[in-house]
Amino acid sequence: MKNKKEEPKGIKFNFYWIYAIIAILFFGIQILNVNTTSETSWQEFNRKMLQNKEVDKIVVVNRDIAQIYIKKEFLKREKYEDVRKKSFGNSINEGPHYFFQISSPDNLEEKLKEAQKDFQEKERIEIKYTTKKDVIGDAFSWIFPILIMIAIWIFFMRRMSGGAGGPGGQIFNIGKSKATLFDKTKVNVSFKDVAGLEGAKEEVEEIVDFLKNPKKYTALGGKIPRGALLVGPPGTGKTLLAKAVAGEAQVPFFSLSGSDFVEMFVGVGASRVRDLFKQAKEKSPSIIFIDEIDAIGRARGKSNITGGNDERENTLNQLLTEMDGFGTNSGVIVIGATNRADVLDRALLRAGRFDRQIFVDLPDLNERKAIFDVHVKPLTLAKDVDIDFLSKQTPGFSGADIANVCNESALIAARKNKKIVEKQDFLDAVDRIIGGLEKKNKIISKDEKRTVAFHEAGHATVSWFMQYASPLVKVTIVPRGRSLGAAWYLPEERQLTTTEQLRHEICAALGGRAAEKIIFGKVSTGALSDLEKVTKQAYSMVSVYGLSDKVGNISFYDSSGRESFNKPYSESTAKLIDDEVSKLVEDCYQKTIKLLEKHKSKLTKLAELLLDKEVIFKEDLLDIFGPRPWDKEEIKEEKPKAKKRKAKSKKDEPKQVDNASEDK
């Protein structure tokens, strides 16, 4: 053990203590000088004091309070023990000793004259009048509100300055930048920790190389780019890329959010932008990272509302000036991140400010596998966990979603008191994230349960016999989230979609309502989510993708994202679009009904099996329907693998896209 004397931690002096000490001394002096005075009444005063001739004098204060002074020789008596001494110390209380309220001085004089009519002349007591002012109360009546206002002002100034103290630590720090400065020792994230995103990572790595080896590029006459904008859906890893830049770049890294520039005072945002770039230039070469840049970079002139909008525009104007104002080779690069690039001002996106726009898209199959490899490292995995299998079951998942799947699987395994995380735990985690928590105790009548079973069986049947519909993986009628039942599909990962493929998807979505119509002769409200999906897809086919012969090769989609109160087409075109959408949906619905009527017996068999087991898998559909005709080549190729699967539990099958019966 090291023998080091620990220095005593002294209490730091605060200037406000002086004010506190003065206030305590002031109130202490006032309290020490307070006499012990008891309240009484006229009757008690007359009977016990006045008639016994023990009263020295009566003083009326401010014409409403009568103060009684007792003669000193009578204070020694036991009945005056409470008022004999002052509140503090042993000194004799010289008075007043008692008081009582009076209605008027004239009334008191009449009562006193009547009470002393039998007294001798020298024994009678006369009333004295005096006026006293409550100095402390009057002072507090105007000083106390001022003190409260000063305290509130100090509080807000400290809040706005981030609680900084010392000279300039309050109102003078409002215009200072709130950026956090990082160096390599503070950030442990590197490019190795960023799985997938190879294209985006390559662009960002090059930016770091610009700052490390600028002469390599400027020697050939090139100019170092001034800014890069990371654009992509939420959870795809934009901020993680920025953290990796902070960990890899051996230069100062300033990180802050777009909302850090927004303040209640006019001009503060622009001042913080100036201060930020001033610090960055002083520490050049350096990197500035602005997360959620759309908070200040929104396009100008879209709204006539004044006030806060003007302040945001001033901040944006200052940012534009700073990005275009410093020298090209000054070594300051700005990296922005947003998932709403469509609302950014065009002046911010032009070359010379953000020279590069790096799209960080949802990961594909190989990238999901790499992301799983990163997030399963801390987990204790069972031997049956296959990363390839999991990456195939999570199409459309972002990096944040995959991280959530891994974390949720570990929580599920721990909840079941397992020592390792098994494959089924991952599948349960995917189910919970997509469909929500199972509600096995939810009360459902037999008729409703039968309706849900045929509804989900209808989805499964249509998707099985439609070539381009997503292949089904699992069907359940156990309530989960807001749905009474759900079907999981494994959609094909494709970049282009044909008209026939979209029509087959609409038919599969209408399979639940069509099955209810065929079996029960009536329909329910359970198809709400299906109808919502079908309607949006049909309108997109007609008005966005130009897949209608009557409307033609026209798209009314606005990629700029600017909202307009006027439709970009006439009323006649709007009616034509509505007619085409209705016709498209009705044609798909009739096609779905014909298909289900053709396979009605198999539909019924599947629904009965679903009522019996509540959860069925792909093997059950193979037993009832047989293999899909267009999957024969795939089945022949995977025949050796199929034998191995028979030994596995049905619960080991994959799960994915939800197509649920809505609980209404």
N, C-alpha and C positions, 0 to 999 in steps of 0.2 A: 504494500500500500504506500502511496505517495504521501509524504507529510507536507502538505500544503495548507497554509492557513487560509481559510475561507474568509474573504472580506465580507464584513457585515453589510447586508443590503439596507442602506439607509432610505428613508422616505424622502422622495424628491420634493423640494419646496415648490409651492404653487403660490403665485401672487394673489390668488383669490382668497387665500387663508387670512390675509390682512383684513379684508372686508368682513369675513366671518368673525374674527376676534373683536373687531370694533363693535359689531352688532351685538355680540354676546355681552360685552362690557356695558353697553348702553342699556340693554334690557335688564342686566343684573343690577345696575344702580337703581333703576326704576323699581325693580321688585323689592330690593332691600329697604327702600324708603316707604313702602306701602304699609299703612297701619291696618290693624285688625279691627274691622268695623262689621257689626252685625246688624241685620235688618230687624226691625220691630214694627209695631203698630201703635196708633194713637192710644187705644184703650190700654195696652200693656204699658206703654210709656207713662200714661197718666196714673195708673194704679200702682205700679211698682217703683217708679222713680220720682215722678213729680210730686205725688202726695206725700212721699217720704222725705221730701226736701233734699234730695241727693243730686239734683241737676245743677250744674254750674252755669251753662248757657245753652241757648238754642240758636243755630245759624241756619238760615234758609238760603240754599245755593240755587241760583238761576230760577228762583220762584217756583220750584217743583220738588225739591228735596230738602227735608228738615234734618239737620245733623245735630245730634245730642252729645253734649260734653258732660261727663260725670265728675263730681268734685274729687280731688285727689285722696282726701281722707276716707272716702267711701270705696275706692277702687280695691282696697285690701279685702273687702268682703268676698265671700265664696261665690256669690251669684255673678260677680263681675270678673271671675277668673278667666273667661274666654277672651275678654277684650282688654285685659290688664296690660299685656305685653304686645310688642310688635310681632309681625310674622317671622322675622329672622332676628336672632339675638335675644338678649334678656333685658333690653332697655324698656322703660315704662312707656306705654302708649299714652301720649298726651291728648289724644282725641283727633277727630271725633270717634266716639265709641259706638254709637248707634245711629241709625237713620231710618226714615220712613217717608213714603211718598205723600204729597199733599195736593189737594185739588186747587186751592188758591190761598195766597197769604192772608187775605181777609178772613176767610173761614177759619184758618188756624188761629188767628188772633182772637176771634170770638170764643173759640173753644178754650184757649189758654186763659182768657179773662174769666170765663165761667168756672174753670177748674181752680183758679187762685182767688176766688172771691173771699174765702175765709182766711187767706194768708195776710200777714202783716206787710206793711209797705216795704220794708227792707228785705223781706223774703221773696217778694215777687220777682219773676224773671221776665225780661223783655226779649223780643225777637230781634235778631240782627240779620241784615240782608247782605249778600255778597254775590258777585258774579265770577265764575271761574271758566276758563277755556281749556278744552282737552287738547293740549299741544301735540301729544303723541298721535292721537286719533286723527286730528286735522292734518298732521304731516303725512301720516300713512295714506290718507284719502287721496292725495295727489302724487306722493312719491311712489307708492306701491304699484300703481298701473305703469308708471315709467320703468320701474325695475323689471316688471313682467315683459314689457315690450323689448327692453334691452336683452333680456335672457332669451326670448324667442329669436331675436335677430342673431345673437351669437350662435344659437343652436343651428339655425339654417345655414349660416356661413360655414360652420364646421362640417355640416353634412355635405354641402356642395363642394367643399375642398377635400373631401375624403377623410376628414378627421385630422388633417395635418395641423401641427402646432408650430409655435415659434413665429418669428417675424415673417410676414407674408404668407402665413399658413392658413389664412382664412379667406377673406374676399379676394385677396391678391393672387390666389392660386386657382381661381375659377377658370381662367383662360389657359391654364397649363394642360399639356397633353396627359391623358390617362393611360398611355401605352405602357405595357410591361416589357422590360428589356430582358432578353434571354441570351445566354451564351451556351457553348457546347457542354459546359459542366452542369447546367440546370435542366437539360432535356435529354432523356435517355432513349427517345424514339429515333430510329434511323430508317433508311430506305429498305433495309432488310425486313423491318417489321411491317412494311406496307405490302400486303399480298395482292396479286392481280394488278390491275390498272397499269399495265406495262407501258402503254402509249403515253398516258399522263405522267407516269413516273419518269419516263425518258425525257420529257419536256422539262420537268421540274429539276431533274438532275443537271440538265444543261444550264439552267439558270444559276445553279450553285457553282457550276464550273466557270461561268462568266465572271463571277466575283473572285474566285480563287486564282484564275489564270486569265486576266483581262487582255494581256498583251498577245496571247495566242490568237485572239479574234481581231483586235484592233490593228495588228501588224499587217493584216491583209486588207485593211481599209473598212472593215465591218464596224458596225455600231452596236453596242450592248443594248438590248431591248430595255425599255423603261418600265414595263409592267406586264403582268400575266394575270388573266382572269380564269379562275377555276369555276366551271359551270357544270351542274348536274343535279339529279334528284337528291332529296334528303337521305342521309345515311350511307352515301356511296364512298366517303372517305376524303372529302375535300379538306377538312380541318386536320385530319391525320396526315395528309400530304404536307400541309404547312408545318406541322410538328416535326416531320421528318426533315424538312428543309432547315428548321431551327437546330436540329440535332446534327445535321451533316455540315452545314455551312459554318466555317470558322470565322464568322463575322457577326457583328451585333444584329440582333433580330428583334424588331419592335412588333409586338402583337397587341391588337385591340379589336373591339367590335364596332360596327357602324353606329350603334346606339350610343357609344361613348362620346360621340360628338354632339349629341342632342342635349340641350339644356334649356331651362326655363328663361334664361336671360338672352336677349338679342345680342348677336355677335360673338357669343362664347364658342360656338362650333367652328367658325372661321378662325378664331384665335387659337383654338386647339390644333387645327390643321397646320397653321403656321409654325406653332411650337414643335409639333411632331416632326415636320420636315427639317426644321432647324436642328433638332437633336440628331436626326438621321444623317444630315450633311456633316455635322461635326464628327461623327463616328464613322464616316464613309471609309471603305465600302460597307454597306449595310442593306438590310432587307426590312421592308415595312409590310406587315400582313394585316389586312382589314377584313375580318370575318363579317358575313351578312352585310355586304357593302350596299345592298339595295335600300338599307335604312336611310342612307343619305344620297344615294346615286339615282333615285327615282327620276324619271323624265320630267323636265320642267314644262310648265304651261298647260298641264292637264286639268288643273282645277283653278277656279277663281277664288277659292277660299284664302283669306289672308291670315296673318298671324304666324302660327307654327310652320305653315308651308313656306312662307317667305324666309324664315330662319333656316330651313333645310336647303332652300335654293342658295342662300348665301354661303352655306357650308360647302355645297357642291361646287359653286363657282370658285371658291378658294382652293378646293381640291384640284379642280381642272387647271387652275393657274399654277399651282405648285408642281403638278406632274409635267406640265409643259414648260416650266420656267427654269428649272435647273439644267446644268449642262448635260449633254448626252453621256459623256464618260465620267460623270461625277461619282458613279458607283453606288447609286441608290436605286433599288428595284422595288416596285410596289407589287404585291401579290394580293388579289382580291378573291373572295369566295362568295358565291350566291347560288340559290336554286331558283331564282326568278330573274334570269337575264333578260326576259322579254320586257320588263318594266324599267330597265336602266336607260339613262339618257344616252342618246347617240353620240354626243360629244365626248362622253366618257369612254366609249368603245372604239373610237377611231384610232388609226395607227398613229403612233407617237405618244400615246398614253398607255392604253393596254394593247400592246403590239400583238399579243398572243392570247387566244381564247382556247383554253384547254378543257375539253369535254370529259367529265368524269361520269361515265355511264354505268348502268347496272351491270354487274359482273356476269360473264358468260359461264359455260360449264367448267372450263379449265380454271378460270379465275375463282369461281366458287370453291373449287377443290383446294386451291392455294390458300384461300381465306380460312377454310375449315382447318387446314394444317396448322395455321397460326393459332386459332382459338381453342383447339383441342389439346394444345401442349400442356396447359396446367391441369387438365382432367386426367383422372385415373380410368383408363378405358378398358373395356372387356375385349376379348379377342374377336368377337363377332361384329365389332364396329368397323364398317367399311366406308372410308371417306368418299370413294367413287360413288357408292350407292347414295350417300347422303347428299352429295352435290347434284345428283340427278333428280332428287326429290324436292329440290328447292328452287325451281325456276322463278325468276322475277324477284328473288330475295336480294336485298342490298347487303353490304358488308355489316351494317349495324344489325340487320335482321338475323344474319348468320351468327353473329356474336351473341345475340339474344337466345337463339336456339341452343347454342352450346351451354350457356349459363342456365337456361331453364331445364335442360336435360340433367345437369348436375343437381339442381334443386329437387327435381322429381325423384332422382335416385336416392338422395338423402332423405326425402320424405318417406321413402319405402324402406329405409334402414339398410340400404345396400352399401357394399364396400367399394364397388366399381360402377362406372356408368356403362350401361348396356345399350345395345342397338334399339331396343324397344323404348328406352327412355328418350332417345332422340326423336323417334317417331311420335311419341306422346307429346313431346315439346312442340313439334311442328303442328300437330293437331290443335294444341291449345293456342298457339299463336295465330293460326289461321281461323279456326272456328270458335275459339273461346273455351271456357271451362265447361266440362260436362255437368248436366243437371239431371242426375238420375232420379232425384226425388220429386221432380216436377210432376204435378198431377195432370194426366191426360186421359180422357175417356177412351173406351175401346173403339168407338166410331172414328174419333180424331186420329188415333194411332193407326187404324186401318187406312184412313185417307192419306196420312203421311207416308205409309209404307208403299202404297200404289203410286204416289207422287214421285218418290225417290226411285222406285222401280222403273217408272216411265223415263226418267232422265237416263238411267243406266241402260235401258233397252235401246233407246234412240241413239245414244252415243256409241253403242256396240255395233249397230248396223249401219251407221253413217260413216263413210270412208274417212272424211276429213275432220270428224268430231274428235275431241281429245279422248284418248283411251281411259277408261275408268279403272280406278285402283281400289277404291273402298267405298262402301255405302253403309250408312247408319241411320237409325231412327231414334237414337238416344239424343234428347235435347242438348244442345250445345250453344252457349251464348244466347242470341235472340232467336235462333232457328230451332224448329222442331225436328229437323232431320237434315242430313248433309250428305253430299257425294263428293269424293275426292277424285280429281283427274290429273293426268300427267300431260300437260300441253306440249306440243312440239315447239322447239325453239327455232323460229324462222324469222327472217327479216322482211319478207314480202308475203302478202296474203292475197289469194285470188277470190273472185266473187263466189265461186262454188264453196270454197272453204268457209267463208263468212256465212253463207246460207246454211251450211251444215251445223255451224255453231248455234245459229238462231233456232234451228229445229231441235237440237239437243236441249236448249234452254226452255223450249216450249213443251218438252216431253212430259213434264210433271203435270201441267194443266190438261194436256191432251189425254193422259192416262185417267185422270179424274173424270173427264167427260165421257170416255168410253165405258168405264167400269160402273160409275155411279149415276151417270146421266146428268150430272150437275157439277159445278166447279166451286172452289173455295177461295179464300183470300190468301192462301199459303203461297201463291205464285208471285207475290209482290216483288221480291228481289229479282226473280226471273224476268218479269215484264219490264222492270226498270232497265235491266241489262239489254234486253231485246230492243226496246225503244231507242236507247242511245246508239246502239250499234246500227240499227236500220237508218236513223237520221244521218249518221256518219257516212254510211254507204251512199246515200242519195245526195247529200248537200256538201260533203267534204271530199270524198274519194272519187266522185263522178262515176259511180257504178250503175246509174240508171239511164236507160236508153232515151226516155222521154225528156228528162232534165238535161241530159247530155254531158259532155266532158267539161263540166264547170265545177269549181270548188269555191265555196263561200267561207273557207277557213282563213282567218287572219293570223298569220304567224307572228306579227308584231306584238300581239297581245293587247292592243289598244281597244278599249271598250267603246262601243258606239251605240247611241240610243236609237239610231235608225237602222233598219235591216238593209243589207246590201242588195236586196232584190224586191221586186214589186209584189203586190197582193196576189196577182194571178200566178206568179212563180211560187209564192208561199203555198197557195192552194194546190199547185201541181206537186210540190214536195210532199205535202201532207197526204195527197192521194197515192203517190208512189210508195210512201212508207207504209200506209195501210195495206196496199196491195201486196207489197213484199212480205209483210208479216203474215197476212192471211194466207198467201200461197204456201209459206213455210209451215203454217199451222195445219193446213189441210194435208200437206205431204206427211207431216208427223202423225196425224190421225190415221191415215192409210197404212203407214208402216206399223203402227201399234195394233191396228185391227188384224193385220196379217200375222203378227206374232202375239196375239192376245193370250193364247194358252201359256206361252213361255213367260209373258209379262205377269200373269197370275201366279205361276209357279215361283217366280222370283220374289214377288211380293209376299207370298205365304212363307217362304224361307226367311225373308227379312223380318216378318212378324215373329217367327220362331226364334231366330238367333239374335236379332236386333242389329248385328253387325255382320256384313258379308264382304268377301274379298274377291280378287280377280279369279281365283280358282273356281269359286262357286259359279261365276258367270260362264266360265269355260265348260263346266259340267252341264249347264242348262242350255246355253246357246251354241256351244261348240266354238272352234277358233274363228276369228274374223277372216274372211276370204282374202283380203289384201295384206294380211299378216303372215301368209303361208311361208314366204321366203324367210321371214324373220324367225318363224317357229322352227323351220328346218335347221337354221344356223345355230339356234340356241337349244336344240333338243338335248344334247348332253347335259347342259346346265339345268334343264327342267327336272331331270331325275333327282338331282341333288336337292332341289327346292321342296320336293315332296316330304322330305324328312323334317323340314322346318315347320315351325308353327305358323298358322295363318296370320297371326298378328305381326309377323316379320315383313309383311308386304309393304310397299311404299305408299305414301299418302301425299296428296297435294291439293289442287285448286278446289275451293269450296263452291258448291252450287246448292244453296240451302233453301229449305222451305221456311218462309218467314212466319214468325209467330205473331199473329195479329188478333 
